[in-house]
């Protein structure tokens, strides 16, 4: 019954239950411990992290993919962050799905995790290109940056459009430099000339 009480918005109760179950090595405590680590802060978060480090399941790709389906955004974010280190192609589809999560923080971590697959996987590049134009600015920034790091040439027209957004411009310029090519270079030069003339 204690595990059922951990499904709460009360952070003090969540932390107390999670740590008690975690210290008892109850494997069902993992979601509560993750939530405590992500949501609570302070000594409770440090204790939850200490207990979580002992859970070998958090190194298992399949287990982390299952956590992406959890109802709590903190758990989905935690799982996506862990999957960021994975080069296993099994993570692509779940991360693509989570990249459209209702929670912006979860979306952001998923987009960052997908970045390493953008060069080899067209569907990942396509999702990141779409994300450059719409949605939260942090998602757009991360998408532009990931496309630049992966040197996705098909993204150049969309990254050029991003040059016109003051919040995206620094990352768009860096992305275009990384990708290289005449089209991006000329677009940056045109904007610089226009700003020199008209301020």
Secondary structure, DSSP 4 states (H G I P E B T S, - for coil): -HHHHTSSS-HHHHHHHHHHHHHTT-GGGHHHHHHHHHHT-HHHHHHHHHHHTT-GGGG-HHHHHHHTT-SSHHHHHHHHHHHTT---TTHHHHHHHHTT-SSHHHHHHHHHHHGGGTTT-HHHHHHHHHHHHSS-HHHHHHHHHHHHHTT-GGGHHHHHHHTTSTTTHHHHHHHHHHH--HHHHHHHHHHHHHHHHH-
